[in-house]
Amino acid sequence: MKFATKAIRVGQEPDPTTGAVNVPIYQTANFVFRDVGQPNAFEYSRSGNPTRSAYEKCLAALEEGKYGLAFGSGMAAVDAALSVLRPGDHIVSSENIYGGTFRLFEGVAAGRGIRLTYVDGTQPEAFEAAIEENTKMIWIETPANPLLQLVDVRAVAAIAKRYHILLAADNTFSSPFFQRPLTQGVDVVIHSTTKYISGHSDVIGGAVVTGDAALHERLAYYQNTVGAVPGPFDCWLSLRGLKTLAVRMKKHEENALAVARWLAAQTTVEGVIYPGLPSHPQYALAKDQMDGFGAIITFRLPGGLKAVERFAKGLDIFLFAESLGGVESLVCHPWTMSHGVMSPDDKQKIGITEGTIRLSIGIEDVDDLIADLEKALKQTAL
Ligand SMILES: *Cc1c(COP(=O)(O)O)cnc(C)c1O
């Protein structure tokens, strides 16, 4: 089965009792036992729920993994991936990662005795150079938030294999439609399903997918023990999102390519970054390891904070909001929003300036999107 078919059929057999075409929302906390010591397929919805299980099976199939686990948020999924580490263990992470992941590393994991080294993710050899005796995990996010640097997944996977280190990849920005890191040597994939997978900005959710049975067992143990599980309705919404992931991603990308090309031709903005533009320094790598370029575009307004304020006020269709990956186009100011938790020095070090703007391109009519940007940029330049 190919991607778009799997998205609609895997884990989603018609309901055996009623014939319902859609997996029902099993809004129940518990399930009766048939007899003493004889549970039905499910016992208690923290440990497992049929709606969640259908969604987890579909997710795993789309990532070409064997096992999927759904969580109550992307951050709960990141936390679960870290649960395999012990005090004294060391992570080598690329430095361009989601701000909330950085906060979890520094604010929570470090307090539990886990040590971190951050490296330039665009340089595979930088990961190798940072490996220590106790390095147990390499963490990558590609393309990275918000400057869209790529990590060469196969090159870093080869290093991880050589040193027997677990390789974790946050695949939120591409979704499994454009990139399947498990097929390129990654051990565990993490998602904020809040973004493209749910796709409609109406659910907070996360997921962890792996092909390794032993690793899955440890993660499932943690999921059941800590209990950061999504409710049945959120799982149903996310599964519904998966069904249209293929068509949405194609449209997201088509729009993003048109907007990126248009922006690159404007003299009022600087440094347009989009992996699908040949000017992206890793354009060749993007073509090689991804099936598409995604729909996040980053650029700089030369006028700094003042220009950002004018630009945001000038937009009507783009919404000024956190998050990304929904059907509606969004504009985000990483300096004060997604990366607001980082110090100005840390932000500048990874290339985020006061004038940096990140667009999440939705699936509206692209002519309307470009007209909206044109109007806002005119007002910015006044
Ligand atoms: C949003 C996001 C997260 C966190 O997910 P939540 O669902 O907000 O908890 C993690 N990684 C990336 C790349 C994200 O964009």
The ligand as an SDF file (V2000), in Angstrom:
LIG
                    3D

 15 15  0  0  0  0  0  0  0  0999 V2000
    5.5520   22.3940   18.3970 C   0  0  0  0  0  0  0  0  0  0  0  0
    6.7890   21.5820   18.3820 C   0  0  0  0  0  0  0  0  0  0  0  0
    7.1290   20.7460   19.4550 C   0  0  0  0  0  0  0  0  0  0  0  0
    6.2970   20.6880   20.7210 C   0  0  0  0  0  0  0  0  0  0  0  0
    5.0330   20.1450   20.5090 O   0  0  0  0  0  0  0  0  0  0  0  0
    3.7180   20.5400   21.3440 P   0  0  0  0  0  0  0  0  0  0  0  0
    2.6620   19.7510   20.6520 O   0  0  0  0  0  0  0  0  0  0  0  0
    3.5480   22.0260   21.2440 O   0  0  0  0  0  0  0  0  0  0  0  0
    3.9330   20.1150   22.7550 O   0  0  0  0  0  0  0  0  0  0  0  0
    8.2700   19.9710   19.3360 C   0  0  0  0  0  0  0  0  0  0  0  0
    9.0580   20.0440   18.2440 N   0  0  0  0  0  0  0  0  0  0  0  0
    8.7730   20.8310   17.2000 C   0  0  0  0  0  0  0  0  0  0  0  0
    9.6750   20.8610   16.0170 C   0  0  0  0  0  0  0  0  0  0  0  0
    7.6320   21.6400   17.2360 C   0  0  0  0  0  0  0  0  0  0  0  0
    7.3650   22.4370   16.2010 O   0  0  0  0  0  0  0  0  0  0  0  0
  1  2  1  0
  2  3  1  0
  2 14  2  0
  3  4  1  0
  3 10  2  0
  4  5  1  0
  5  6  1  0
  6  7  2  0
  6  8  1  0
  6  9  1  0
 10 11  1  0
 11 12  2  0
 12 13  1  0
 12 14  1  0
 14 15  1  0
M  END
$$$$
